[in-house]
Amino acid sequence: MRIGIDCHTVGSGIGGNESYAFHLVRALAGVDTRNEYRLYVTRRSPEVEALVAGSNFTLVRLRPHSPYVRIPVSLPLELWRHPVDVLLVQYIPPPFGSTPVVNVVHDLAAIHLPQFFPPGEVRRQRLLLPRSIRRAARVLTDSEFGKDEIVRTYGLPPARVSVIHPGVSDHFHPVAGAELRAVLERHHVTTPCILSVGNIQPRKNLLGLLEAFTLLKRTERLPHRLVIVGRQAWGYAEVIERARELGADVIFTSYVPLADLPALYSGAAVLVYPSFFEGFGFPPLEAMHCGTPVIASNRPAFPEILGDAGLLVDPTQPADIARAMLAVIRDAALRDDLVARGFARAGRYRWEETARRTLAVFAEVGRARTF
């Protein structure tokens, strides 16, 4: 079977969608040496080159990167020249063609919370996503919450939507000693610190985190600094300006290479992830894998994904976030319990299992095409 995978996000530094594509391909290489894979990329980078982890994997470079040409022109032309039996994409596939599509839809945040996204992206998803989802041979999503949203919003039969949890890479593990110090120094991070990881955009609720952190610092004598790790995405200027107005003791590292993230997680007293909406959310589980306690939003899909392994807070209430941060910092027993629960919870999410289940979907879709 010939399998095509859209990997244009790899090497982009955009966060979750990139991480999903990269780790899924790497895991597929570990479990499948028989099928042929064609990986559609748009740039050259070490991350892109690392996708080829087996002789049955081939990089295919498409130009340009812009989705307005790549999706309707470059990719369909490549599929016509070199057909595949199934194509995996995230969200938006080519608008025409006979190749069966497995569409990975992580969440419908831009549909249900448009105020947190650039207007152009909201229009694009509202225009293209309904048809993309309904035409897909199978839709994959990261959580039961996500499946319910897709079924309810677009009227799909539940059997056409499969929940396959992403994994947590073994790359994430506790880091200490000289390696830890070297990474912290490289990014000008001092400890003790409170950490947030994720692209700077309105949905991540960094304004609420800044308010909570400022409240905590004003009411408690704590030496902690706030470290915000992530690429400056849409709406970042408001976050940086608000930090300046509050006089917050905050470090913005911008984008950090994957290789450095385990040390940053390990060096933090706590990871705080108060996002308004996530279909899965990698940083909390990555932090748990590194032995870092986690505070996360009580909004979907964190109760499902994290269970009782993290403290869940109301993202609209800075005082609630501040109380949780203080509890983790001051209560050693609570911290130790969260660390133990976090290791156990994160261990449930394995990329190898994600790859095996996704491969099974490819096989089902490929067989259906032959009838």
C-alpha positions in Angstrom: 0.0 0.0 0.0 1.2 3.5 -0.8 0.5 6.1 1.9 0.8 9.8 1.5 1.1 12.1 4.5 1.0 15.9 4.4 4.0 17.0 6.5 4.1 20.6 5.5 4.0 21.7 9.2 7.2 19.9 10.1 10.1 22.4 10.6 7.7 25.3 10.9 7.8 25.7 14.7 4.0 26.1 14.9 3.5 23.7 17.8 0.9 20.9 18.1 0.2 20.2 14.4 3.9 20.0 13.7 4.5 17.7 16.7 1.7 15.4 15.6 3.0 15.0 12.1 6.6 14.5 13.1 6.1 12.0 15.9 3.4 10.0 14.0 5.7 9.6 11.0 8.7 8.6 13.2 6.4 6.1 15.0 5.1 4.6 11.8 8.7 4.0 10.7 9.1 1.9 13.9 6.1 -0.3 13.3 5.8 -0.6 9.5 8.6 -1.6 7.1 6.3 -2.9 4.3 4.1 -0.1 3.1 5.5 2.8 1.0 5.2 6.3 2.4 5.4 9.6 0.5 5.9 12.6 2.8 4.8 15.9 1.4 7.0 18.7 2.8 7.6 22.4 1.8 10.9 23.3 3.4 14.3 21.9 4.3 15.3 21.6 7.9 16.9 19.0 10.3 13.4 18.1 11.5 12.2 17.4 7.9 15.3 15.3 7.1 14.7 13.3 10.3 11.4 12.2 8.9 13.1 9.6 6.7 13.7 6.9 9.3 13.4 3.9 6.9 14.0 2.9 3.3 10.2 2.9 2.7 9.9 6.6 3.4 10.4 9.3 0.7 10.4 13.1 1.0 8.5 14.9 -1.7 9.0 18.6 -1.7 6.0 20.8 -2.8 6.1 24.4 -3.7 5.0 26.9 -2.7 4.4 26.6 1.1 1.2 28.8 0.8 -1.9 26.7 1.4 -3.7 28.7 -1.3 -1.6 27.1 -4.0 -0.2 24.0 -2.3 -3.6 22.5 -1.4 -5.6 23.1 -4.6 -2.7 22.9 -7.1 0.7 21.5 -6.0 -0.6 18.5 -4.0 -3.3 17.3 -6.4 -0.8 17.5 -9.3 1.7 15.4 -7.3 -1.0 12.9 -6.5 -1.9 12.7 -10.2 1.7 12.1 -11.2 2.4 9.6 -8.4 -0.9 8.2 -7.0 -1.2 6.8 -3.5 -3.8 4.5 -2.0 -4.6 6.8 1.0 -3.7 10.4 2.0 -3.5 11.6 5.5 -3.9 15.4 6.1 -4.7 17.7 9.0 -7.9 19.6 8.5 -7.9 20.7 4.8 -7.3 18.2 1.9 -7.2 18.9 -1.8 -10.6 20.0 -3.0 -10.8 17.3 -5.7 -9.2 14.0 -6.7 -10.0 10.3 -6.2 -7.5 9.6 -3.4 -9.3 8.4 -0.2 -8.5 10.9 2.6 -8.0 10.3 6.3 -8.5 13.7 7.8 -7.1 14.4 11.3 -9.2 17.1 13.0 -7.7 17.8 16.4 -10.5 20.2 17.5 -13.0 22.7 16.2 -11.7 25.6 18.2 -11.7 28.1 15.3 -15.3 27.1 14.5 -16.7 27.4 18.1 -14.3 30.1 19.5 -13.7 32.4 16.4 -12.7 35.3 18.6 -9.4 33.6 19.5 -8.3 33.2 15.8 -7.3 35.4 12.9 -10.4 36.3 10.9 -8.8 34.8 7.7 -8.3 31.5 9.4 -11.8 31.4 10.7 -13.2 32.2 7.3 -11.0 29.5 5.7 -12.2 26.8 8.1 -15.8 27.8 8.0 -15.7 27.7 4.2 -13.6 24.5 3.7 -13.8 22.4 6.7 -17.4 21.1 6.5 -16.9 19.7 3.0 -13.4 18.4 3.9 -14.8 16.5 6.9 -17.9 15.1 5.1 -15.8 13.9 2.1 -13.2 12.1 4.2 -13.1 8.4 4.1 -12.4 8.5 7.8 -11.9 11.4 10.3 -9.4 11.0 13.2 -9.5 13.1 16.3 -7.6 13.2 19.6 -10.4 12.8 22.2 -13.9 11.6 22.8 -14.9 15.3 23.3 -13.5 16.0 19.9 -15.5 13.2 18.3 -18.7 14.4 19.9 -18.0 17.9 18.6 -17.4 16.7 15.1 -20.4 14.4 15.0 -22.7 17.0 16.5 -21.5 19.9 14.4 -21.3 18.2 11.0 -23.8 15.4 11.4 -21.3 12.6 10.6 -22.2 9.0 11.6 -20.1 8.2 14.7 -18.6 5.2 12.9 -16.8 7.5 10.5 -14.9 9.3 13.3 -12.2 7.4 15.2 -10.6 8.6 18.4 -6.8 7.9 18.4 -4.9 9.6 21.1 -1.5 11.1 20.2 1.4 10.0 22.2 4.2 11.5 24.3 7.7 11.0 23.0 10.3 9.2 25.1 12.4 12.3 24.3 10.6 13.9 27.3 12.3 12.7 30.5 13.6 14.3 33.7 16.8 16.3 33.1 19.3 17.4 35.8 22.9 18.5 36.4 25.1 20.1 33.8 22.6 19.4 30.9 19.8 21.2 32.8 22.1 24.2 33.7 23.3 24.5 30.1 19.8 24.7 28.6 18.6 27.1 31.2 21.6 29.4 30.6 21.1 29.2 26.8 17.6 30.6 27.1 18.4 33.0 30.0 16.0 31.2 32.3 16.6 31.4 36.1 15.0 29.3 38.7 12.8 28.9 40.6 10.3 29.5 37.8 6.7 28.9 36.7 6.5 27.7 33.1 4.1 28.1 30.3 4.6 26.3 26.9 2.7 27.0 23.7 2.4 29.5 20.9 1.6 33.0 22.0 -2.0 33.5 20.8 -5.3 34.5 22.5 -6.7 30.9 22.9 -3.8 30.0 25.3 -5.1 32.5 27.8 -1.7 34.1 28.6 -3.4 37.3 29.6 -5.2 35.4 32.3 -1.9 33.7 33.3 -0.2 37.1 33.6 -3.0 38.4 35.8 -2.8 35.3 38.0 1.0 35.5 38.3 0.9 39.2 39.1 -1.7 38.5 41.8 0.4 35.8 43.3 3.5 37.9 43.4 1.7 40.8 45.0 0.2 38.7 47.8 3.0 36.2 48.5 6.8 36.7 48.9 7.9 34.3 46.2 11.1 34.5 44.2 9.6 32.7 41.1 9.7 34.2 37.7 7.2 33.4 34.9 8.8 31.8 31.8 6.6 31.8 28.6 8.0 29.5 25.9 6.5 29.7 22.4 6.5 31.3 19.0 5.0 34.7 18.7 1.8 33.9 16.8 -1.4 35.9 16.2 -2.2 38.5 18.9 1.2 38.2 20.7 1.8 41.9 20.9 -1.1 42.3 23.4 0.4 39.7 25.7 3.9 41.4 25.7 2.3 44.8 26.2 0.2 43.6 29.1 3.3 42.0 30.8 5.0 45.4 30.5 2.0 47.2 32.0 1.8 44.8 34.9 5.5 45.0 35.5 5.5 41.2 35.5 8.7 39.4 36.2 8.4 37.3 33.0 10.8 35.9 30.5 9.7 35.4 26.9 12.0 32.8 25.2 10.2 32.7 21.8 10.4 29.4 20.0 12.6 26.7 21.7 14.0 23.7 19.8 12.4 20.3 20.7 15.8 19.2 22.1 15.7 21.8 24.9 12.1 21.4 26.1 12.7 18.5 28.5 15.2 20.6 30.5 12.9 23.6 30.6 10.1 21.4 31.9 12.4 19.7 34.4 13.7 23.1 35.7 10.2 24.5 36.4 8.4 24.3 39.7 5.1 23.9 37.8 3.7 24.0 34.3 0.6 26.2 34.0 -1.6 25.7 30.9 -4.8 27.7 31.2 -6.0 27.4 27.6 -9.6 28.1 26.8 -10.0 25.2 24.5 -7.8 22.2 23.4 -8.6 19.0 21.6 -5.6 17.3 23.3 -2.8 19.6 24.4 0.8 18.2 24.3 2.6 20.4 26.9 0.8 19.1 30.1 1.6 15.5 29.2 5.2 16.3 28.1 5.7 18.1 31.5 4.3 15.1 33.4 6.8 12.9 31.5 9.6 15.1 32.8 8.4 14.9 36.4 6.8 18.4 36.5 3.5 19.0 38.3 0.8 20.5 36.0 -2.0 23.0 36.4 -4.4 23.1 33.5 -7.7 24.5 32.4 -10.9 22.7 33.4 -12.1 23.2 29.8 -12.3 20.4 27.2 -10.5 18.2 26.7 -8.2 18.4 29.8 -10.5 16.5 32.2 -10.6 13.6 29.8 -6.9 13.6 28.9 -5.3 14.5 32.2 -7.8 12.9 34.6 -6.8 13.5 38.2 -3.1 13.8 37.4 -3.2 17.6 37.2 -4.9 20.5 39.1 -7.7 21.8 37.0 -8.7 25.5 37.3 -11.3 27.9 35.8 -9.3 29.7 33.1 -11.6 32.8 33.4 -10.6 33.3 37.1 -7.0 34.5 37.7 -7.5 34.1 41.4 -8.2 30.4 40.9 -5.1 30.0 38.9 -3.0 31.9 41.5 -4.3 29.7 44.3 -3.4 26.5 42.4 0.1 27.8 41.7 0.6 28.7 45.4 -0.7 25.3 46.5 1.8 23.4 44.2 4.7 25.6 45.3 4.0 25.5 49.0 2.6 22.0 49.5 5.4 19.4 49.0 3.0 16.5 49.6 0.7 17.8 46.9 3.6 18.3 44.5 4.9 14.8 45.0 1.4 13.3 44.5 1.0 15.3 41.3 4.4 14.2 40.0 3.6 10.5 40.7 0.1 10.7 39.1 1.6 12.6 36.2 4.2 9.9 35.4 1.5 7.3 35.4 -1.0 9.3 33.3 1.5 10.4 30.7 2.7 6.8 30.3 -0.6 5.8 28.9 0.0 7.9 25.7 2.4 6.1 23.5 3.2 7.1 19.9 3.8 3.4 19.0 0.1 2.7 19.8 -1.0 5.8 17.9 1.0 4.6 14.9 -0.5 1.0 15.1 -4.0 2.3 15.3 -3.6 4.8 12.5 -2.0 2.1 10.3 -5.1 0.0 10.9 -7.3 2.8 9.7 -5.1 3.1 6.6 -5.6 -0.6 5.9 -9.4 -0.3 6.4 -9.6 2.6 4.0 -7.3 1.0 1.5 -9.4 -2.2 1.5 -12.6 -0.3 1.1 -11.2 1.3 -2.0 -10.6 -2.0 -3.8 -14.3 -3.0 -3.6 
